[in-house]
Structures are given as structure tokens and as C-alpha cells.
Amino acid sequence: MKPAPFAYRRPGSLADAVAALAGDAGAKVLAGGQSLVPLLSMRLAAPSMLVDINAIPGLDTITADDIGVTVGALARHADVLASDDVRRVQPLVPMALSRVAHATIRNRGTTVGSLVHADAAAEMPVVLTLLGGSLEVVGPSGSRTVPAHELYVGPLECCLHHDEIAVSAFFPALAPGAGVAFDEIARRHGDYALVGAAALVDGDSVKVGYLSVADVPTVVDLSGVPDDRLGDVALEHLDPADDVHATADYRAQLVRVLTARVVRSAREGTR
């Protein structure tokens, strides 16, 4: 199918982009377009205007220091994945990015765009939530920081206002002595995961984030839970559902298997 008709703006500054969004309640931001364009083509989204932010300078930066990793709104998945500094400061980010779709998609898709798209089957939203990261957003009233635990409010829905633009994402650094791990099960490499899990182990603290098992990225605190009970306890906080890809029972079994796997791997990889 072809997209429904829409207007197109390509502002050269952040202020102009915010103004364009504020002037049209049906406008959408276009960055990488790897999630939005297919929705347009299937007419599952029909914005009145696309505001293309690719001409705005300074939004493609990737920085990493002892505090954490900051990824600009136009930084492509592939560039973040290739950064040795990102891998050193917060290895969970490249672990998850390596499982995002295929190289062609990663070459164009943006990490911040994936976060804002708020797909509970995507890898990066659960990583941001598990690590306690945040988004920096700019709107007509100025900038604000949105912590990850407040970001996701429903299926494919985040709390950003329609006239706000996410300009960067922040992933806290991995603490000394902590470990992380990521794994997922998909029918084919590059497909959306049937279930995915990311673990963060720091001393006695054990937290696991899940994708494709709830309407929003969900993190479960499993600190103090015996190893043979990890998956079952996690399922008390999750709600696997049936769909055309898998039954709820199969997803529950994947939760049990992946939870044990990523927690073990995170412990083995502690710094």
C-alpha cells in the first residue's frame, strides 16, 4: 500500500522543528524511519505532517564517560554498536543492539527513535528501563528529563507530548563489580523476539528486564530468589499472552529458561 497523503517539513534547527510540531497536532517526527515508514505504508499511521529532523546539526553524537553513555537522537544503531567506548562503559547496550533486526535496519534506524516508538517487543526500551536511564526531551516550554520508569505508559505509547522531541538518551555506566547479560528467542534471526531478557547483577541485587511478555518493558527484582525459582517468581509479575507467534504457556517456559540463563551469564561476567 501507499501512505496516506501528508505534508513534509525538514527544519534546520531544533527550535523550528518544535515549532512545526506545536503547530500541527497530527504531526510526527521522522528520524531513522525504520518503524514509522512501514506503519505509513500499511496505513496504520496517518500523520498530517512529517517533521524530518535529519538536517538538524548536533543530534548524532555518541559520548561515553565514567557516568554513562549519551546517545543523540540521530545516532544510528550501527554507530552506537560499533563504539568501543560504549562497549567499555555500558556493555549491555551493544549486547542488545546486536540483536536489533538486521544490519540494513541498524544502519538507518536510530536508538532514540526505537526508545520513543515504545514497542514492548523491541530491545532498547527494556535496556533503558533496566539500567534506570532517561530521555532528554525538548518542547515549546523548554527541556525536561524523563526517567525510564515514567516513560512507557501503554502499548506503543510513551509519555512524550506530541510537540516534544527526544534529543538524547542516557544509559548509566556499569558499576565496578556488576555484570550484565542479554538473550532472546526469535523464530528467525532478526525477527522480533518471542521473549527476551536482560539481566543486571550488582552484588546481592538481581534485576531482570523482559520484552515481548507485557504491554510495556517490565523489570522484575529477583534479589534473594533461589536460582531454581528465578523464572517462576518472575512470572508472578508478568502476563505472557497468546498470539499468532506463540502460546502463553510457551512464552512462560521461555521466561523460565531465559531468566536462569541471563542471570547466570551476568554473574559470570561481573567485573
VODOMAR-23941 format. One record per residue: residue in three letters; x negated, y negated, z of N, C-alpha, C, O, CB in turn. Coordinates in steps of 0.1 Angstrom, whole numbers, padded with zeros to 4 digits, always signed. Glycine has a CB too. Layout:
N
alaXYZXYZXYZXYZXYZ
...
END
This chain:
271
met-0008+0012+0000+0000+0000+0000-0009-0013+0000-0021-0012+0003+0009+0000+0012
lys-0003-0024-0004-0010-0036-0003-0005-0044+0009+0007-0043+0013-0007-0044-0016
pro-0014-0052+0015-0010-0060+0026+0002-0070+0023+0003-0074+0011-0021-0068+0032
ala+0010-0074+0032+0019-0084+0031+0012-0098+0028+0000-0099+0033+0029-0086+0043
pro+0018-0107+0021+0011-0120+0019+0007-0127+0032+0014-0126+0042+0020-0129+0011
phe-0005-0133+0032-0009-0141+0043-0018-0152+0039-0024-0152+0028-0017-0132+0053
ala-0019-0163+0047-0028-0174+0045-0042-0170+0050-0043-0160+0058-0023-0187+0051
tyr-0052-0177+0045-0066-0173+0049-0074-0186+0052-0074-0196+0044-0073-0165+0037
arg-0081-0186+0063-0089-0197+0067-0103-0191+0071-0104-0181+0077-0083-0205+0079
arg-0114-0198+0067-0127-0194+0071-0134-0207+0077-0142-0213+0070-0135-0189+0058
pro-0131-0210+0089-0137-0222+0096-0152-0220+0098-0157-0209+0099-0130-0224+0109
gly-0159-0232+0098-0173-0232+0100-0177-0234+0114-0189-0235+0117-0179-0242+0091
ser-0168-0236+0123-0171-0238+0138-0161-0231+0146-0150-0229+0142-0171-0254+0141
leu-0165-0229+0159-0156-0222+0168-0144-0231+0171-0133-0226+0173-0164-0219+0181
ala-0146-0244+0172-0135-0253+0175-0125-0253+0164-0113-0253+0167-0141-0268+0177
asp-0129-0253+0152-0120-0252+0141-0112-0239+0141-0100-0239+0137-0127-0254+0127
ala-0119-0228+0144-0112-0215+0145-0101-0215+0155-0091-0210+0153-0122-0204+0147
val-0105-0220+0167-0095-0221+0178-0083-0229+0174-0071-0226+0177-0101-0226+0191
ala-0086-0241+0168-0075-0249+0163-0066-0243+0153-0054-0244+0153-0081-0262+0157
ala-0072-0235+0144-0064-0228+0134-0055-0217+0141-0043-0216+0137-0073-0221+0124
leu-0060-0210+0150-0052-0201+0158-0041-0207+0166-0029-0203+0166-0060-0192+0167
ala-0044-0218+0172-0034-0226+0180-0023-0231+0172-0012-0233+0177-0041-0237+0188
gly-0026-0234+0159-0016-0240+0150-0007-0230+0144+0003-0234+0137-0022-0248+0140
asp-0009-0217+0146-0001-0207+0139+0000-0195+0149-0010-0187+0150-0007-0203+0125
ala+0012-0193+0155+0013-0182+0164+0012-0168+0158+0010-0158+0165+0027-0183+0171
gly+0013-0167+0145+0012-0154+0138-0002-0152+0132-0003-0142+0125+0022-0153+0127
ala-0011-0160+0136-0025-0158+0130-0033-0147+0138-0030-0145+0149-0033-0171+0131
lys-0042-0141+0131-0051-0131+0136-0065-0134+0133-0068-0140+0122-0047-0117+0131
val-0074-0130+0142-0089-0132+0139-0094-0121+0131-0090-0109+0133-0096-0133+0153
leu-0102-0124+0121-0109-0114+0113-0124-0115+0116-0130-0125+0113-0106-0116+0098
ala-0130-0104+0120-0144-0103+0123-0150-0092+0114-0153-0095+0102-0148-0100+0138
gly-0151-0080+0119-0155-0069+0110-0144-0063+0101-0147-0059+0090-0161-0058+0119
gly-0132-0064+0106-0121-0059+0099-0119-0044+0097-0110-0040+0090-0122-0065+0085
gln-0127-0036+0104-0126-0022+0103-0114-0016+0110-0110-0004+0106-0138-0015+0108
ser-0108-0023+0119-0095-0019+0125-0083-0026+0118-0073-0021+0116-0095-0021+0140
leu-0085-0039+0116-0074-0048+0112-0070-0045+0097-0058-0044+0094-0078-0062+0113
val-0080-0044+0088-0077-0043+0074-0069-0030+0071-0059-0031+0063-0090-0042+0066
pro-0072-0018+0077-0063-0007+0074-0049-0009+0079-0039-0005+0073-0069+0005+0081
leu-0047-0016+0091-0034-0019+0096-0027-0028+0086-0014-0027+0084-0035-0026+0109
leu-0034-0038+0080-0028-0047+0070-0023-0039+0058-0012-0041+0052-0038-0058+0066
ser-0032-0030+0053-0029-0022+0041-0017-0013+0043-0009-0010+0034-0041-0014+0037
met-0015-0008+0055-0003+0001+0058+0009-0007+0063+0019-0002+0066-0007+0011+0069
arg+0007-0021+0063+0017-0030+0068+0022-0027+0082+0034-0029+0086+0029-0029+0058
leu+0013-0021+0090+0016-0020+0104+0012-0033+0112+0016-0035+0123+0007-0009+0110
ala+0006-0042+0105+0003-0056+0110+0006-0065+0098+0002-0062+0087-0011-0058+0115
ala+0012-0076+0101+0016-0086+0090+0014-0100+0095+0024-0107+0097+0030-0084+0085
pro+0001-0104+0098-0001-0118+0103+0002-0128+0092+0001-0125+0080-0015-0119+0108
ser+0006-0140+0097+0009-0151+0087-0004-0157+0082-0004-0163+0071+0017-0161+0094
met-0015-0155+0090-0028-0161+0086-0039-0153+0092-0038-0148+0103-0029-0175+0091
leu-0050-0151+0084-0062-0145+0089-0072-0157+0091-0075-0165+0082-0068-0134+0079
val-0078-0157+0103-0088-0167+0106-0102-0160+0106-0105-0153+0116-0086-0175+0119
asp-0109-0161+0095-0122-0153+0094-0133-0161+0101-0136-0172+0097-0125-0152+0078
ile-0139-0155+0111-0149-0162+0119-0163-0159+0115-0173-0162+0122-0147-0158+0134
asn-0165-0152+0103-0178-0148+0099-0187-0159+0095-0200-0157+0094-0177-0138+0088
ala-0182-0171+0093-0190-0183+0089-0194-0191+0101-0201-0201+0099-0183-0191+0079
ile-0190-0187+0113-0194-0195+0125-0208-0191+0130-0210-0179+0133-0183-0192+0136
pro-0217-0200+0131-0231-0196+0135-0231-0193+0150-0223-0197+0158-0240-0208+0132
gly-0241-0184+0153-0244-0181+0167-0236-0171+0174-0237-0169+0186-0243-0194+0175
leu-0227-0164+0166-0219-0153+0172-0224-0139+0170-0217-0130+0173-0205-0155+0167
asp-0236-0138+0163-0241-0125+0160-0253-0121+0169-0260-0112+0165-0245-0124+0145
thr-0254-0127+0180-0266-0125+0188-0264-0112+0197-0253-0108+0200-0269-0137+0197
ile-0276-0106+0200-0276-0094+0209-0288-0097+0219-0299-0098+0215-0278-0081+0202
thr-0285-0099+0232-0295-0101+0241-0295-0091+0253-0284-0086+0256-0294-0116+0247
ala-0306-0087+0258-0307-0078+0269-0318-0082+0278-0329-0085+0274-0310-0063+0263
asp-0314-0082+0291-0324-0086+0302-0321-0077+0314-0313-0068+0313-0323-0101+0305
asp-0327-0080+0325-0326-0072+0337-0311-0073+0342-0308-0064+0350-0335-0077+0348
ile-0304-0082+0339-0290-0084+0343-0280-0075+0335-0271-0069+0341-0285-0098+0343
gly-0282-0075+0322-0274-0067+0314-0275-0070+0299-0285-0077+0295-0259-0069+0318
val-0266-0066+0291-0265-0067+0277-0254-0076+0273-0242-0074+0277-0264-0053+0270
thr-0257-0086+0265-0246-0095+0260-0246-0094+0244-0256-0095+0238-0249-0110+0264
val-0234-0091+0240-0232-0088+0225-0223-0099+0220-0211-0100+0224-0226-0074+0223
gly-0227-0106+0209-0219-0116+0203-0208-0110+0195-0208-0099+0191-0227-0125+0195
ala-0198-0119+0192-0186-0114+0185-0188-0109+0171-0180-0101+0166-0176-0125+0185
leu-0199-0113+0164-0201-0109+0151-0213-0099+0150-0217-0095+0139-0205-0121+0142
ala-0218-0094+0162-0228-0084+0162-0222-0070+0157-0212-0066+0163-0235-0082+0176
arg-0228-0064+0147-0223-0052+0142-0227-0040+0151-0237-0040+0157-0228-0050+0127
his-0218-0030+0151-0221-0018+0159-0235-0013+0155-0243-0009+0165-0211-0007+0156
ala-0239-0012+0143-0251-0007+0139-0263-0014+0145-0273-0008+0148-0253-0006+0124
asp-0262-0027+0145-0273-0036+0151-0274-0034+0166-0285-0033+0171-0271-0050+0148
val-0263-0033+0173-0264-0030+0187-0270-0016+0190-0278-0015+0199-0250-0031+0193
leu-0265-0006+0182-0270+0007+0183-0285+0008+0181-0292+0016+0187-0263+0017+0174
ala-0291+0000+0171-0305+0000+0168-0314-0007+0177-0326-0006+0176-0307-0005+0154
ser-0308-0015+0187-0316-0023+0196-0323-0015+0207-0316-0008+0215-0308-0034+0202
asp-0336-0015+0207-0344-0008+0217-0341-0014+0231-0341-0008+0241-0359-0008+0214
asp-0339-0028+0231-0337-0035+0244-0324-0031+0250-0323-0029+0262-0338-0050+0242
val-0314-0029+0241-0300-0025+0246-0302-0011+0252-0296-0008+0263-0290-0025+0235
arg-0309-0002+0245-0310+0012+0250-0318+0012+0263-0315+0021+0272-0318+0020+0239
arg-0327+0003+0265-0335+0003+0277-0327-0002+0289-0327+0003+0300-0348-0005+0276
val-0319-0012+0287-0312-0019+0297-0299-0012+0301-0296-0010+0313-0309-0033+0293
gln-0292-0007+0291-0279+0000+0294-0277+0011+0284-0271+0009+0273-0267-0010+0294
pro-0283+0023+0286-0282+0033+0276-0269+0039+0273-0267+0045+0263-0291+0045+0281
leu-0259+0036+0282-0245+0041+0279-0240+0035+0266-0232+0041+0259-0236+0039+0291
val-0244+0022+0263-0238+0015+0252-0242+0023+0239-0233+0026+0231-0243+0001+0251
pro-0255+0025+0236-0258+0033+0224-0253+0047+0224-0250+0053+0214-0273+0033+0222
met-0252+0053+0236-0247+0067+0237-0233+0067+0231-0230+0076+0223-0247+0072+0251
ala-0225+0058+0234-0211+0057+0229-0210+0052+0215-0203+0058+0207-0203+0048+0238
leu-0218+0042+0212-0218+0037+0198-0222+0047+0188-0217+0047+0176-0228+0025+0197
ser-0231+0056+0191-0235+0067+0182-0223+0076+0178-0224+0083+0168-0246+0075+0187
arg-0212+0075+0186-0201+0084+0183-0189+0076+0176-0179+0081+0174-0196+0090+0196
val-0191+0063+0174-0181+0055+0167-0181+0058+0152-0190+0054+0145-0184+0040+0170
ala-0170+0064+0148-0167+0066+0134-0180+0071+0126-0187+0080+0130-0162+0053+0127
his-0182+0064+0114-0194+0068+0106-0203+0056+0104-0199+0045+0107-0188+0073+0092
ala-0214+0058+0098-0224+0048+0096-0218+0036+0088-0221+0024+0091-0237+0053+0089
thr-0210+0039+0078-0205+0029+0070-0196+0019+0078-0196+0007+0076-0197+0035+0058
ile-0188+0025+0087-0179+0017+0096-0188+0009+0105-0185-0003+0108-0169+0026+0103
arg-0198+0016+0111-0207+0009+0121-0214-0003+0115-0218-0012+0122-0216+0019+0127
asn-0217-0002+0102-0225-0013+0095-0216-0025+0094-0222-0036+0093-0229-0008+0081
arg-0204-0024+0094-0195-0036+0093-0187-0039+0105-0185-0051+0109-0185-0034+0081
gly-0183-0029+0113-0174-0031+0124-0182-0038+0136-0194-0036+0137-0169-0018+0129
thr-0175-0046+0144-0181-0053+0155-0177-0047+0168-0166-0042+0170-0177-0068+0154
thr-0187-0047+0177-0184-0041+0191-0174-0049+0198-0165-0044+0204-0197-0041+0199
val-0175-0063+0197-0165-0071+0204-0151-0069+0198-0141-0069+0205-0169-0086+0204
gly-0150-0068+0185-0138-0065+0178-0131-0052+0183-0119-0052+0185-0140-0065+0163
ser-0139-0042+0185-0134-0029+0190-0128-0031+0204-0118-0025+0207-0145-0019+0190
leu-0135-0039+0212-0130-0041+0226-0117-0048+0226-0108-0045+0233-0141-0049+0233
val-0115-0059+0217-0103-0066+0217-0092-0058+0210-0080-0060+0214-0105-0079+0209
his-0095-0050+0201-0085-0041+0195-0077-0033+0205-0066-0029+0203-0091-0033+0184
ala-0084-0029+0215-0078-0022+0227-0072-0009+0224-0062-0005+0229-0067-0031+0233
asp-0079-0001+0216-0074+0012+0213-0080+0022+0224-0092+0023+0225-0079+0017+0198
ala-0071+0028+0230-0075+0037+0241-0082+0050+0236-0087+0057+0244-0063+0041+0250
ala-0082+0052+0223-0089+0063+0218-0103+0059+0213-0110+0067+0208-0081+0069+0206
ala-0106+0046+0214-0120+0041+0210-0130+0042+0221-0126+0043+0233-0118+0027+0205
glu-0142+0043+0217-0153+0045+0227-0157+0033+0236-0158+0034+0248-0165+0050+0220
met-0158+0021+0229-0163+0010+0236-0154+0004+0247-0160-0001+0257-0166-0001+0226
pro-0141+0004+0246-0133-0001+0257-0135+0006+0270-0136+0000+0281-0118-0001+0253
val-0137+0020+0269-0139+0027+0282-0153+0025+0287-0154+0025+0300-0136+0042+0279
val-0162+0022+0279-0176+0019+0284-0176+0006+0291-0182+0005+0302-0186+0019+0272
leu-0170-0004+0285-0169-0017+0292-0162-0016+0305-0166-0022+0315-0162-0028+0283
thr-0151-0008+0306-0143-0007+0318-0151+0001+0329-0152-0003+0340-0130+0000+0315
leu-0158+0012+0325-0165+0020+0334-0177+0011+0340-0180+0012+0352-0171+0032+0328
leu-0184+0003+0332-0195-0004+0337-0191-0017+0345-0200-0023+0350-0204-0008+0325
gly-0178-0020+0344-0174-0033+0351-0179-0045+0343-0183-0055+0349-0180-0033+0365
gly-0178-0044+0330-0183-0055+0322-0172-0066+0320-0162-0066+0328-0187-0050+0308
ser-0174-0075+0310-0164-0086+0309-0165-0091+0295-0174-0088+0287-0167-0097+0319
leu-0155-0099+0291-0154-0106+0278-0155-0121+0281-0148-0126+0291-0142-0102+0270
glu-0162-0129+0273-0162-0143+0274-0153-0148+0262-0155-0144+0250-0176-0149+0273
val-0142-0155+0265-0133-0159+0255-0131-0175+0255-0133-0181+0265-0119-0153+0257
val-0128-0180+0244-0127-0194+0242-0113-0197+0236-0109-0191+0226-0138-0200+0233
gly-0106-0207+0242-0093-0211+0237-0092-0226+0237-0102-0233+0240-0082-0205+0244
pro-0080-0232+0234-0078-0246+0235-0081-0253+0248-0085-0264+0249-0064-0249+0231
ser-0079-0245+0259-0082-0251+0272-0096-0248+0277-0099-0252+0288-0072-0245+0282
gly-0105-0243+0269-0119-0240+0272-0122-0226+0273-0115-0217+0266-0122-0246+0286
ser-0133-0222+0280-0137-0208+0280-0133-0202+0294-0132-0209+0304-0152-0207+0278
arg-0132-0189+0294-0130-0181+0306-0136-0167+0304-0138-0162+0293-0115-0180+0309
thr-0139-0161+0316-0144-0148+0316-0133-0138+0321-0127-0140+0331-0156-0147+0326
val-0131-0128+0313-0121-0118+0316-0128-0105+0320-0134-0098+0311-0112-0116+0303
pro-0127-0101+0332-0133-0088+0337-0125-0076+0330-0113-0077+0327-0132-0087+0352
ala-0133-0066+0328-0127-0055+0320-0115-0049+0327-0106-0044+0320-0138-0044+0319
his-0115-0049+0340-0104-0042+0347-0091-0050+0345-0080-0045+0348-0107-0041+0362
glu-0092-0062+0340-0080-0070+0338-0076-0071+0323-0066-0076+0319-0081-0084+0343
leu-0085-0066+0314-0084-0068+0300-0073-0060+0293-0066-0066+0285-0097-0065+0293
tyr-0072-0048+0297-0062-0039+0290-0049-0037+0297-0049-0033+0309-0069-0025+0287
val-0038-0041+0290-0025-0042+0297-0015-0032+0291-0004-0031+0296-0020-0056+0297
gly-0018-0026+0280-0009-0016+0274-0015-0011+0261-0026-0014+0258+0004-0023+0271
pro-0008-0001+0255-0013+0005+0242-0016-0006+0232-0008-0014+0228-0003+0015+0237
leu-0029-0006+0227-0033-0016+0217-0030-0030+0221-0027-0039+0213-0027-0013+0204
glu-0031-0033+0234-0028-0046+0239-0038-0051+0250-0040-0044+0260-0013-0046+0245
cys-0044-0062+0247-0052-0068+0258-0046-0082+0262-0037-0086+0256-0067-0070+0252
cys-0052-0088+0272-0046-0099+0278-0050-0113+0272-0046-0123+0277-0050-0100+0293
leu-0058-0112+0261-0062-0125+0254-0049-0131+0249-0040-0125+0243-0072-0122+0243
his-0049-0145+0249-0038-0152+0243-0040-0153+0228-0051-0151+0224-0037-0166+0249
his-0030-0155+0221-0031-0155+0206-0040-0165+0201-0045-0164+0190-0017-0156+0200
asp-0042-0176+0209-0051-0187+0204-0065-0187+0210-0072-0197+0210-0045-0201+0207
glu-0069-0175+0216-0082-0173+0221-0090-0164+0213-0085-0155+0206-0081-0168+0236
ile-0103-0167+0213-0113-0159+0205-0123-0153+0215-0129-0160+0223-0120-0167+0194
ala-0125-0140+0215-0136-0134+0223-0149-0137+0216-0151-0133+0204-0134-0118+0224
val-0158-0144+0223-0171-0148+0217-0182-0138+0220-0192-0138+0213-0174-0162+0221
ser-0181-0131+0231-0191-0122+0235-0186-0112+0246-0176-0114+0252-0204-0129+0241
ala-0193-0101+0247-0191-0091+0257-0203-0088+0265-0214-0089+0260-0186-0077+0250
phe-0201-0086+0278-0213-0084+0287-0211-0070+0293-0201-0066+0299-0213-0095+0298
phe-0222-0062+0292-0223-0049+0298-0234-0049+0309-0246-0051+0305-0226-0038+0287
pro-0231-0047+0321-0241-0048+0332-0252-0037+0330-0250-0027+0324-0235-0046+0345
ala-0264-0041+0334-0275-0032+0333-0274-0019+0342-0267-0020+0352-0289-0039+0337
leu-0280-0009+0338-0280+0003+0346-0290+0001+0358-0301-0002+0356-0284+0016+0337
ala-0284+0004+0370-0292+0002+0382-0303+0012+0383-0302+0024+0378-0283+0002+0394
pro-0315+0009+0389-0325+0019+0391-0319+0031+0399-0312+0029+0409-0337+0013+0399
gly-0323+0043+0395-0318+0055+0402-0304+0059+0398-0300+0070+0402-0317+0052+0417
ala-0298+0052+0389-0284+0056+0384-0286+0063+0371-0296+0063+0364-0275+0043+0382
gly-0275+0070+0367-0275+0078+0354-0262+0077+0347-0252+0075+0354-0279+0092+0357
val-0262+0078+0334-0250+0077+0326-0250+0089+0316-0260+0094+0313-0249+0063+0319
ala-0238+0092+0311-0237+0102+0300-0224+0099+0293-0214+0093+0299-0237+0116+0306
phe-0223+0104+0281-0211+0102+0273-0209+0115+0264-0219+0120+0259-0212+0089+0264
asp-0197+0119+0262-0194+0130+0253-0179+0129+0249-0171+0124+0256-0197+0144+0260
glu-0176+0135+0238-0163+0136+0233-0161+0148+0224-0170+0153+0219-0159+0123+0226
ile-0148+0152+0223-0145+0163+0214-0135+0157+0203-0125+0151+0206-0138+0174+0221
ala-0139+0159+0190-0131+0155+0179-0130+0166+0169-0138+0175+0169-0137+0142+0172
arg-0119+0166+0161-0118+0177+0151-0129+0177+0141-0134+0187+0137-0104+0175+0144
arg-0133+0165+0137-0145+0163+0128-0153+0152+0133-0148+0143+0139-0140+0161+0113
his-0166+0152+0130-0175+0141+0133-0170+0128+0127-0167+0128+0115-0189+0144+0129
gly-0168+0118+0135-0163+0105+0130-0149+0103+0132-0144+0092+0132-0166+0104+0116
asp-0141+0114+0135-0127+0112+0138-0125+0106+0152-0134+0107+0160-0119+0126+0137
tyr-0113+0101+0155-0110+0097+0168-0111+0109+0177-0107+0120+0173-0096+0090+0169
ala-0116+0107+0190-0117+0118+0199-0104+0123+0204-0094+0115+0206-0126+0114+0211
leu-0102+0136+0205-0091+0142+0212-0091+0139+0226-0081+0135+0233-0090+0157+0210
val-0103+0139+0232-0106+0135+0246-0121+0130+0246-0129+0137+0240-0103+0146+0256
gly-0124+0120+0253-0138+0116+0255-0140+0112+0270-0130+0108+0277-0141+0104+0246
ala-0152+0113+0274-0155+0109+0288-0169+0103+0289-0178+0107+0282-0154+0122+0297
ala-0170+0093+0298-0182+0086+0301-0184+0086+0316-0175+0084+0323-0183+0072+0295
ala-0196+0090+0320-0199+0091+0335-0210+0081+0339-0219+0077+0332-0204+0105+0338
leu-0208+0076+0351-0217+0067+0358-0220+0072+0372-0211+0072+0380-0212+0052+0358
val-0232+0077+0374-0236+0082+0387-0246+0074+0393-0257+0071+0387-0241+0097+0386
asp-0244+0069+0405-0253+0060+0412-0253+0064+0427-0244+0060+0435-0249+0045+0411
gly-0263+0072+0431-0263+0077+0444-0251+0087+0447-0249+0096+0439-0263+0066+0455
asp-0243+0084+0457-0232+0092+0460-0219+0088+0452-0209+0094+0452-0228+0091+0475
ser-0221+0077+0445-0209+0072+0437-0209+0079+0423-0219+0080+0416-0211+0057+0434
val-0197+0085+0420-0195+0092+0408-0182+0086+0401-0171+0088+0407-0194+0107+0410
lys-0183+0080+0390-0171+0075+0383-0172+0080+0369-0182+0080+0362-0171+0059+0383
val-0160+0083+0364-0158+0088+0350-0147+0080+0343-0136+0079+0349-0156+0103+0350
gly-0150+0076+0331-0140+0069+0323-0135+0078+0312-0143+0086+0306-0146+0056+0318
tyr-0123+0077+0308-0117+0086+0298-0110+0078+0287-0105+0067+0289-0106+0095+0305
leu-0112+0084+0275-0105+0079+0263-0096+0089+0257-0099+0101+0258-0115+0073+0253
ser-0085+0085+0251-0076+0094+0245-0067+0103+0254-0062+0113+0250-0083+0103+0235
val-0067+0099+0267-0058+0106+0276-0048+0097+0284-0041+0102+0292-0067+0114+0286
ala-0048+0084+0281-0039+0075+0287-0037+0063+0278-0044+0062+0267-0045+0070+0301
asp-0027+0055+0281-0024+0044+0272-0035+0033+0272-0036+0025+0262-0011+0037+0276
val-0043+0032+0283-0054+0023+0284-0066+0030+0288-0065+0041+0294-0050+0011+0293
pro-0078+0025+0286-0090+0031+0291-0089+0033+0306-0085+0023+0313-0103+0023+0288
thr-0092+0044+0311-0089+0048+0325-0102+0053+0332-0108+0062+0327-0078+0058+0327
val-0105+0047+0343-0117+0051+0351-0112+0058+0364-0104+0052+0371-0126+0039+0354
val-0118+0069+0367-0114+0077+0379-0127+0078+0388-0137+0081+0384-0109+0091+0376
asp-0125+0074+0401-0136+0075+0411-0136+0090+0416-0126+0094+0423-0134+0065+0423
leu-0146+0097+0413-0148+0111+0418-0158+0113+0428-0164+0124+0430-0151+0120+0406
ser-0162+0102+0435-0172+0103+0446-0167+0113+0456-0156+0112+0461-0175+0089+0452
gly-0176+0122+0460-0174+0131+0471-0166+0143+0467-0163+0152+0475-0166+0124+0482
val-0162+0144+0454-0154+0155+0449-0163+0167+0446-0173+0165+0439-0145+0151+0437
pro-0160+0179+0451-0169+0190+0448-0170+0193+0433-0160+0190+0425-0164+0203+0455
asp-0181+0198+0428-0183+0199+0414-0172+0208+0407-0168+0206+0396-0196+0205+0411
asp-0168+0218+0414-0158+0227+0409-0144+0222+0409-0134+0228+0404-0158+0241+0416
arg-0142+0209+0414-0129+0203+0414-0128+0190+0407-0118+0183+0406-0125+0200+0429
leu-0139+0186+0400-0140+0173+0393-0129+0171+0383-0122+0161+0384-0154+0172+0387
gly-0127+0181+0374-0117+0179+0364-0103+0179+0369-0095+0171+0365-0119+0190+0354
asp-0100+0188+0379-0087+0189+0384-0083+0176+0391-0072+0171+0390-0085+0201+0393
val-0093+0170+0399-0090+0158+0406-0088+0146+0396-0079+0138+0398-0101+0155+0416
ala-0096+0146+0386-0095+0136+0375-0081+0136+0369-0075+0126+0367-0105+0137+0365
leu-0075+0148+0367-0062+0150+0361-0051+0144+0369-0040+0141+0364-0060+0164+0357
glu-0053+0143+0382-0043+0137+0391-0041+0123+0388-0031+0117+0392-0047+0139+0406
his-0051+0116+0381-0050+0102+0378-0047+0100+0363-0047+0088+0359-0063+0095+0382
leu-0046+0110+0355-0045+0109+0341-0031+0115+0337-0024+0122+0344-0056+0116+0334
asp-0028+0112+0324-0015+0117+0319-0016+0122+0304-0011+0115+0295-0004+0106+0320
pro-0023+0133+0302-0025+0138+0288-0011+0140+0282-0002+0145+0288-0033+0150+0288
ala-0011+0137+0269+0002+0138+0262+0001+0147+0250-0010+0148+0244+0008+0124+0258
asp+0012+0152+0245+0013+0160+0233+0013+0150+0221+0020+0139+0222+0025+0169+0232
asp+0007+0153+0210+0008+0146+0198+0005+0156+0186+0003+0168+0189+0000+0133+0197
val+0004+0150+0174+0002+0159+0163-0012+0165+0163-0015+0174+0155+0004+0152+0150
his-0021+0159+0171-0035+0164+0171-0038+0174+0182-0047+0183+0180-0044+0152+0173
ala-0031+0174+0193-0034+0183+0204-0022+0183+0214-0015+0174+0215-0047+0179+0211
thr-0021+0195+0221-0011+0196+0231-0017+0189+0244-0029+0187+0246-0007+0210+0234
ala-0008+0186+0253-0012+0181+0266-0020+0191+0274-0030+0187+0280+0001+0177+0274
asp-0017+0204+0273-0025+0214+0280-0039+0215+0275-0048+0216+0282-0018+0227+0279
tyr-0040+0214+0261-0054+0214+0256-0062+0202+0260-0073+0203+0263-0053+0215+0240
arg-0055+0190+0260-0062+0178+0264-0066+0179+0279-0077+0175+0283-0054+0166+0262
ala-0058+0185+0287-0061+0187+0301-0073+0196+0303-0082+0193+0311-0049+0193+0309
gln-0074+0206+0295-0086+0215+0295-0098+0208+0291-0109+0210+0296-0083+0228+0287
leu-0097+0199+0280-0109+0192+0276-0113+0182+0287-0125+0180+0289-0105+0184+0263
val-0104+0176+0295-0108+0168+0306-0116+0176+0316-0126+0171+0321-0095+0162+0313
arg-0111+0188+0319-0119+0196+0329-0133+0199+0324-0143+0197+0331-0112+0209+0332
val-0134+0203+0311-0147+0206+0306-0156+0194+0305-0168+0194+0309-0146+0213+0292
leu-0151+0183+0299-0160+0171+0297-0163+0164+0310-0174+0159+0311-0152+0161+0288
thr-0154+0164+0319-0158+0158+0332-0170+0165+0339-0179+0158+0342-0146+0159+0342
ala-0169+0178+0339-0181+0185+0345-0193+0183+0337-0204+0182+0343-0178+0200+0346
arg-0192+0182+0324-0204+0181+0315-0210+0167+0317-0222+0167+0318-0199+0183+0301
val-0202+0157+0316-0209+0143+0317-0214+0140+0331-0224+0133+0332-0199+0133+0312
val-0207+0145+0341-0213+0142+0355-0226+0150+0356-0235+0144+0362-0203+0147+0365
arg-0227+0162+0352-0239+0169+0353-0250+0162+0345-0261+0161+0350-0237+0184+0348
ser-0247+0158+0333-0257+0152+0324-0261+0138+0330-0273+0135+0329-0251+0150+0310
ala-0252+0131+0336-0256+0118+0342-0265+0120+0354-0275+0113+0356-0243+0111+0346
arg-0263+0130+0362-0271+0133+0373-0285+0137+0368-0295+0133+0374-0265+0145+0382
glu-0286+0145+0358-0299+0149+0352-0306+0138+0347-0319+0138+0346-0297+0160+0342
gly-0299+0127+0342-0306+0116+0336-0308+0104+0345-0312+0094+0340-0298+0112+0324
thr-0306+0106+0358-0308+0095+0367-0322+0090+0366-0332+0098+0365-0305+0098+0381
arg-0324+0076+0367-0337+0070+0366-0345+0072+0379-0356+0068+0380-0336+0056+0362
END
